[in-house]
Amino acid sequence: MSVGKNIKEIRLNLGLTMEEFANKIDFGKSNVSRWERGENIPNDLTLKKIAELANISVNELLHDQADVVTVKKVKNGVPTVIEVDGRTYIYQSPDQYRKPID
């Protein structure tokens, strides 16, 4: 299962709408939508908030059986390019990574 699918599953298990879920982690509904669709993934701090809501570890959230997260590039101590299940994401902001346009 992808990170986005895990986030959606957590949200649905909590019985929350995207907007309610977003409010709990101090983000907008559009961010949650992009995460769930796999367009972006949250940064470490946000992943921690989501994991805490689900009462799981960040490792469990990220490293589902099918997920493999690999850091491809680091600049100034920040992973700037990561790969999740073979999909490459580029650092967009302190809040998230985005999938590059093919």
Order of alpha helices (4+ residues) and beta strands (2+ residues): alpha-alpha-alpha-beta-alpha-alpha-beta-beta-beta-beta
